[in-house]
Amino acid sequence: MPIQDLEVGQLIHTNNGPKPVRFVSRSAYQPYMLDLCESLPIRIQACALGEGLPCEDLYVSGDHAILVEEHLVHASALVNGATISRTSIDDWEPSHSIVYYNIELDEHMIIEANGLKAESFIDNAPRKTWDNYEEYQALYGEERSIQEMSLPRVKFARQLGSSLRLTLRHNALTRGLPKKERELAAV
């Protein structure tokens, strides 16, 4: 189900079983604004992290973490220039907004986005920046802190382990090859 269609109270799959959505935040930006602060979305192509991972292209903010080899890896650290790339201002219609959504749960957990395991909202940035912050306040009043999961966080590419670097390089080199050639390249 698309993230924008989720509703408060709806159950979603997490690493700890089904949990209710506490809130779905929404923040819309003009592409040029995100370009000015180098915050345009990261595009993770289908199968960039393995077969079906993700199952279709996924766009996330650079600070959004993906679960990879038991690490929360920021999307910006995964950029390889081929299968995972920073979008450019030319990729977006100037008259359309780019909308970032976040799913807040009662706890910081792992959820799925297009088949890829990703983190739920963690309050590293203030909720007051959300376009629908007033809705959040009407439901919950004061903001609360969320305890971050006790998984290592990788913010920069230089922190990636060698096995993940090899996987990313391999996927970048073989992306787009016919299945038979991908299998040969994997040997």
Secondary structure, 3 states (H helix, E strand, C coil): CCHHHCCCCCEEEECCEEEECCEEEEEEECHHHHHHCCCCCEEECCCCCCCCCCCCCEEECCCCEEEECCEEEEHHHHCCCCCEEECCHHHCCCCCCEEEEEEECCCCCEEEECCEEEECCCCCCCHHHCCCHHHHHHHHCCCCCCCCCCCCEECCHHHCCHHHHHHHHHHHHHCCCCHHHHHHHCC
